[in-house]
């Protein structure tokens, strides 16, 4: 009777292992999480990479959606509306900023150019004539100018996101 029970247990465990193996694609899943960390802008944390014992790596993206914004200046030009926007400081990813701009132009067809900052003083410094900008102004801009939208279809990452370069978005 014990041998029969042992055989059934072995078959059951073997079946479970096969079931788990059949459901596993062998690829690591990429997870996107959001955080509610609020602090000063720093270089974006594009993920945490863990290397497994089998040599594979997995990356978990961190970031947060841009939950609110304030248009501090809206200029009308012949080409459309030019916005200067301040968003709350946060741990945004490049994708978070891209989604924000995509939603912005989707909801306002007049918008053609946007400058996004996470500090209102940086907007003021940015709008100064180049000859009037101090070294402190330039530092403020480089730390708080996050991204630009040009001609409604080109995103240019700035300051702490500069490493992401430029991308074209759908027309």
N, C-alpha and C positions, 0 to 999 in steps of 0.2 A: 504494500500500500504506500510506503514512504517513497519507493522508487517511482511509482506512478505519479505521486504528487510532485516529486522533484522533476520528472519529465515534463509535466504540465507547466510548472513554473518556468522551466528553461524555454519551452515553446512560447509561452506568453511573453517573456522578456525578449526573446529573439524577434518575435513579431513586433513588439514595441520599438525595438531598435530599427527594424526595417521601415516601419511607419514613419519614424522621425527622419530617417535618412531619405526616404522618398519625398518628404515635404520640404527638405532643406535643398535650396537651389545651389548651395555651395558659395554663394556670394554674400558678402557682408551687406547688411541694410544700411542706407544712409538715413539718418534721423535728423529732423529739423525740430529744434526746440526754441522756445522763447524764454527770455528772462526778464525780470523786472528790476534789474540793476540800474540805478541812476547814478551818474557820476560825470566826470569830465570826459570829453571826447579824447580817445586815444586811438592808436592804430586798431583797425577792426580785428576782432577775434574771429577768424574764419573757420575755426574748428579746433577740436581736440583730436589728435591722432594717437591711436593705441596700436602698438605692434603686437600681434599674437605670437605664440610660440611656434606656429607653423609658417611664419614669415608673412602672413597676410596683414593688412592694415585696415582699420576702419576709421572713419571720420564722422564726428557728430558736429553739425553746424549749429552755431549759437547766434542769437540776434534777437531782434524784436521789431515788430511792425511800427511804422511811424503812426502813432495814435492820434496826434493832433498837430496842427500847424497854425501859424499866424502870418498872414500876408502883411508885411510891414510897409511895402511900397508896391504900387501897381502903376506902371507907365504904359500909356498907349502910344504905339508907333504905327507907321504905315504897314509894317509887316505883321502886326498883332500885338498882343499884350506881353509885357515883360514884368515878371514878378520877382520880388525879393522876399524870401520866406524864411521864417525862423521856426525850427522844430525843437521839441524838448531834447535836452542832452540824453544820449542813450547809447546802447551797445548795438548799433545797427550793422547789418552786413551790406555788401554791395547789392545783393538781391532785394533787401528791405528798401533801400533807397531807389532802386530801379522800379519796384512795385509802386512806391509812393508817387514817383513822377508819372508812371503810366496811368495810375488812377486820376491824378491831377489833370492831365491833358484829356483823358477820356471824359471827364466831367465838365471841362471848360474848353470848348473848341477854339476860343479866341487866343488861348495861351500859346506862345511860340518859344519864349525864352524864360528860363527860371534859374535863379541862384538860390541855393539852399544852405543855410547856416544853422548852427545850434547855439548862437549867441548874438543878441541884437547889436551889441557894440561892434562886433566883427562886420556886420552889414554897414554900419556907419563908416568904419575904417575903409572898407572895400570901395565905398562910393566916393571917397576923397580922390581928388586929382592925384596922380602918381607922384608929382613933385611935393605934395603936401603930406604924404604918408611917411610916418616915422618908422624907425626900426621896430618899435613896440606894436605899431599898427600892423606891420607885415607879419610879425609873430602871431598876433591875434587872428589875422586872416588865415594863416597857414594852419592854425590849430582848430579853427571853427568853420571854415568854408568846406562843406562836405561834398557838394555835387552841383553840376550845372546841366541845364538842358538847353541845347542850341538848336534852332530851326525846327523845333518840335519833334525831332527824330534822332538827335545825337546826345548821348549822355557822356559827360566828361567828369570823371571822379577827381576830386580835389583834396588838398590837405592830407588828413590822415588816411584817405582812401585812394590817394594818387596812384598807388601801385596797381590798381585795377584798370588804369588807362581810360580808353573810350570805347563805347559800344553804340551801335545803331539799333534803334528800336523800330517796331512795325510802323508802317505808314498809315 
